[in-house]
Amino acid sequence: MVQITQQTAILNKYLDLDQRGNVLAEYVWIDSEGNTRSKCKTLAKKPSSVDDLPEWNFDGSSTGQAPGHDSDVYLRPAAFYPDPFRRGDNIIVLAECWNNDGTPNKFNHRHECAKLMKAHEGEKTWFGIEQEYTLFDEYDQVYAWPKGGFPAPQGPYYCGVGTGKVFARDIVEAHYRACLYSGINISGINAEVMPSQWEFQVGPCEGIKMGDELWMARYLLSKVAEEFGAKISFHPKPLAGDWNGAGCHTNVSTELMRKEGGMKYIEEAISKLAKRHKEHLLLYGSDNELRLTGRHETASMEAFSSGVANRGASVRIPRSVAKEGFGYFEDRRPASNIDPYLVTGIMIETICGSIPDADMSKEFARESN
């Protein structure tokens, strides 16, 4: 502990140095495995908009995004946020990945999603995503679990309070504040059903901002956990056995759904979702079949279902929405490791209509090739 304190004091001596008007911009992108990567660039002045940020590049052969003989992948800034780690005028830049021939990299799903969001912006669609995740220690053991053993069965951990019922609250609280500092619309947190499993919610966000803010919140979570010596898993079934999996429940509403009489439009949307059940599941995360078994508060992958207040259904209508006759619905099928651009993109495509130059169902095939 003394050594760590001394190291922190030494580091702070340098972090407090005057940057002489320069701004550090941490460029963040999504790699071929659905993880975030980043590197830092010095800017001569604070940007006022995304247009002020320069394009950059990285070695795509080291991230599974390009072959070695043609490895440059370009980073095009899409959004930026205050940096809660460096603070001051320093920023974190969320960037899209593009090939040198001017086409979006095959792992860049934001591009297609943004076109759909733009085409249907008149619908004023709001999203809210509930991101579940599991904490592991540096030795790949579930964080704070008994060494070589297991905690007591599920029951006391969901929204638990007290020693033995909740783990890693310090990491969760630090992440919460980091998101708020960066302007992420994080709307809440809670401990989940499996010990050392947590959830944070982002939203409501309109259009493309949903994907942007969830990716940034994930980046911040991994960066915060790094400082505590913990690892973040977004795997939908991080531990085999009688333990809950991890999802990314996606709440959706158009403006018409949020107005009086909106239940009619909610029911129409659910009917459309039922007809494209298989297409949606292709974009709803890898290894999701390990989670969607019909147990542990999930529906089976085999058939689409919906119901009021039914957490075992594919799509749930909250009890309050059914009572009031307007509001939103919750798609409970997405896994915790989804790309939110794929999920929100195909959701818009299904409930609002396709457009000629975008097809989210083809994004799965494009990434697989």
ABEGO torsion letter per residue (X at the ends): XAAAAAAAAAAAAAAABBAGGBBBBBBBBBBAAGBBBBBBBBBABBBABAAABBBBBBBAAAAGABBAABABBBBBBABBBBBAAAEEABBBBBBBBBBAAGBBBAABAAAAAAAAAAAAAAAGBBBBBBBBBBBBBAAGBBBGBBBGBBBBBBGAABGBBEBGABBGAAAAAAAAAAAAAAGBBBAEBBBBABBGBBBBBBOBBBEAAAAAAAAAAAAAAAAAAAAAGBBBBABABABBEBBBBBBBBBBBBBAAAABBGAAAAAAAAAAAAAAAAAAAAAAAEBGAAAABAGBGGBBBAABBBBBBGBAABABBBBAAAAAAGBEBBBBAABBAABBAAAAAAAAAAAAAEBBAABBAAAAAAAAAX
